[in-house]
Amino acid sequence: MTYLQGIHKSLLSICFITSIFALSSPAFAKDPESFRDLMKYMGEEYTKVAEGILKQDYKQLSEAANNIAFHPEPPLTQRMKIIAKLGTNFMDFKSWDDEVHLSAVALTKAAKDKNNAEILKHNAMMLKKCTSCHDKYRDLVKTLRIK
């Protein structure tokens, strides 16, 4: 299997997994009703990113990456619960969101420039930031029972 075939296979797997979550969540015309809804929305948008990469649909890719970069905020009550639970670790948690933002902005630019090498680079960086944050904080945030 070539390197490019491996990337395509990985992206197809990610599309399949995230589309399962995306089918049950609404697109946001307004702020999300819950933190979980926000995460589902981000999964939907990532599915669009992956599909855009595979299809070389730069418009779809650019729009989805931009939606990730400038995603809505979770509800204030849930943000406060997260801040209280994480305490001094909140700034680290927030820094992961900032890193995802920067990667998504760079991905948006790469898509607009139709630069496939940069698209793959920034997509990998963004996905790594997302999964690293999930690895570090998902279980802790789940204990808050935020729906």
Number of C-alpha atoms within 10 A of each C-alpha: 7 7 8 9 10 11 14 16 14 13 18 16 13 16 20 13 13 20 19 14 15 23 11 12 17 13 17 14 7 7 14 20 14 18 20 16 21 22 17 23 24 23 22 24 25 25 25 23 32 26 20 20 21 16 11 15 16 23 15 20 29 27 18 24 30 20 20 24 23 12 18 16 14 18 14 11 11 18 15 12 15 19 15 12 15 16 10 10 13 13 12 13 17 13 14 18 17 14 17 23 21 16 24 27 21 23 30 28 18 22 27 15 13 17 13 15 10 16 25 17 14 23 24 14 18 27 15 15 20 16 13 13 18 15 11 11 15 12 10 14 16 12 9 12 10 15 10
